[in-house]
Amino acid sequence: MQPRRPPELSFQFILAIVAVFFGAFCFQGALAAADLMITGRVSDSEGKPVADATVMIYHAGPTTGYSLFCPSCYADCGKRVTTDGNGMFAIHHLSTGLWFELLVARSGYEPKFVEKVVPESDAPVTATLDGRPGISDPDRTFRGRIVDSNGLAQRDAVVQLFAELRDTKTGPQSSYHGGSAMPGIDPIAVTDGNGDFEIDSFSPEAGPSKILISVEARGMAQTFSVIPVGLERHAITVTHGAVVRGRLVQGRKPVGGAEVGLFGNPPANWGPNL
C-alpha cells in the first residue's frame, strides 16, 4: 500500500490566503492611522504622578480659519479619561483638523486647563496640578453631591459656576458670568467617585452667599441649581431629560451629515437674589 500524498494546494488557494492576511494587515493599519489621540502625564508640583485625575476635552476649534460653532459643541467635547497609577492618560478617536482645550481636575488640587492641544503633533501633554488644602471656613465653601434619579452617584460630572450672590453694603448683589472665570473663586469642579464636588472662595474679601451652577453628567441632561454657602453637602439630581427629534431640510431636500446641538441656558426667572 502506497503512502497517501498530501493534497496539492492550488495557486488560487494560496493567493486567497495571502489576500486575507494582507487585507487584515491593511485594515488594522487604517484603523491605527485613523485613531488620532492625545496622550500625556499629570503630576503634582513636586513631579510625582497624580493618579485618578480626570482629563476631559473641554473646548475645541479649527486649527485653520475660524468657525461660528460654539467651542463646547463639537462632538469630541466631553470625552474624558482617568489617569493611571503613573499619571498617564490617552484620549482616543479624536476628530481631525481641530485643536482641543483640556480640563484636568482631581479632588485636593486646583483644576488646570491645557490650551490648544493638536493631536497631529504627537507631542505628549504635561499637566501640573497644584495641591490645595481643604477649606473648613463655612463662609468660603460650597459643597454638593450629584446623583441620578435612583440616588446613584455620578462620577466625573462637570460643575461650572454661572452666577454668584454677594452681600454688599447696599444689599444683595448678583452677577452672572455664564461660566467665565471670576477672580477669587473656583470656576469649575469635577465630581469624584462619590459624586461629591466642592467650589471654594479664595478672595480676601467676603465670598458669595449663594452660587448658581451648571451640572453636566455623562448621558444626562444639563441642569442648573442654586446652592448656599456652608459645609453642608447639597444633593443635586440629574435626569436623562427629554428627547428632541426632528428633520433638517433645505429647499425641501434633506440635509445629511449635519451636527445638531442644544444649548442649555439658566432660566431668566432666578431673580436678583438667585
C-alpha positions, 0 to 999 in steps of 0.5 A: 500500500502506497503512502497517501500524498498530501493534497496539492494546494492550488495557486488560487488557494494560496493567493486567497490566503495571502489576500486575507492576511494582507487585507487584515494587515491593511485594515488594522493599519487604517484603523491605527492611522485613523485613531488620532489621540492625545496622550500625556502625564499629570503630576503634582508640583513636586513631579510625582504622578497624580493618579485618578485625575480626570482629563476631559476635552473641554473646548475645541476649534479649527486649527485653520480659519475660524468657525461660528460653532460654539467651542463646547459643541463639537462632538469630541467635547466631553470625552474624558479619561482617568489617569493611571497609577503613573499619571498617564492618560490617552484620549482616543478617536479624536476628530481631525483638523481641530485643536482641543482645550483640556480640563484636568481636575482631581479632588485636593488640587486646583483644576488646570486647563491645557490650551490648544492641544493638536493631536497631529503633533504627537507631542505628549501633554504635561499637566501640573496640578497644584495641591490645595488644602481643604477649606473648613471656613463655612463662609468660603465653601460650597459643597454638593453631591450629584446623583441620578434619579435612583440616588446613584452617584455620578462620577466625573460630572462637570460643575461650572459656576454661572452666577454668584450672590454677594452681600454688599453694603447696599444689599444683595448683589448678583452677577452672572458670568455664564461660566467665565472665570471670576477672580477669587473663586473656583470656576469649575469642579469635577465630581469624584467617585462619590459624586461629591464636588466642592467650589471654594472662595479664595478672595480676601474679601467676603465670598458669595452667599449663594452660587448658581451652577451648571451640572453636566453628567455623562448621558444626562441632561444639563441642569442648573441649581442654586446652592448656599454657602456652608459645609453642608453637602447639597444633593443635586439630581440629574435626569436623562431629560427629554428627547428632541427629534426632528428633520433638517431640510433645505429647499425641501431636500434633506440635509445629511451629515449635519451636527445638531446641538442644544444649548442649555441656558439658566432660566431668566426667572432666578431673580436678583437674589438667585 
